[in-house]
Amino acid sequence: MKNILSLLAAGILVAQPVFAADPAAKVERDRQLSEIVFQNYPPRALAAGEEGPVFFTVSLDKDAHPTSCQVTHGSGHPLLDEETCNLIVQHAVFNSARDANGRVVRQTTEGVVNWTLPGHTPASINPTPLTASTKPEPQICKKTLRVGTLSSYERTCMTPTQWAKQSDEERQTYDELQGRKGSTHCEIQIGGMGSGPAGSPPPNADPPC
């Protein structure tokens, strides 16, 4: 199932855009959006005056939580492209989808974040095709055990490269704890005397502690 999600600024982070008819409400919404845009803008992109639309596809589980996000068309600015899926998986709020029988189902949602500098008019929504070399890595979300607990889980989102790095670091820590980088056994020698000839350690003996 696909639902079209149009995010006209980095701050409209809901499943469907809401357009207020009340002029006063619109002014307040625009003010809030400007604040959110400023808070989430990549500092270097903001300093360089970069803006533009970034199209994405996000997959959701049955609880409407993102499981993955991939940029499909870019803004022409790598920093904004890279930040878009991070923004979506960390801050976007989606509604659950149901099939014809009323059952909650997984869904895929397409949308666009039109990064707009404070005080500027949003740029025209013209997608820029991405090549394999310019497409940012997707964000992959997994449930991970919360630190310090045995049964509480939290949702963590990272790129495949970041997940691989974390896995390598965990494996390295595990190997060190298991002593795979060196023997975990040693022979205790009393008075410097071993069981070999002339007090020397026997063949194939473990190293002294």
Secondary structure, 3 states (H helix, E strand, C coil): CEEEEEECCCCCCCCCCCCCCCHHHHHHHHHHHHHHHHHHCCHHHHHHCCCEEEEEEEEECCCCCEEEEEEEEECCCHHHHHHHHHHHHHHCCCCCEECCCCCEECEEEEEEEEECCCCCCCCCCCCEECCCCCCCCCEEEEEEECCCCCCCEEEEEECHHHHHHHHHHHHHHHHHHHCCCCCCCCECCECCECCCHHHCCCCCCCCEC
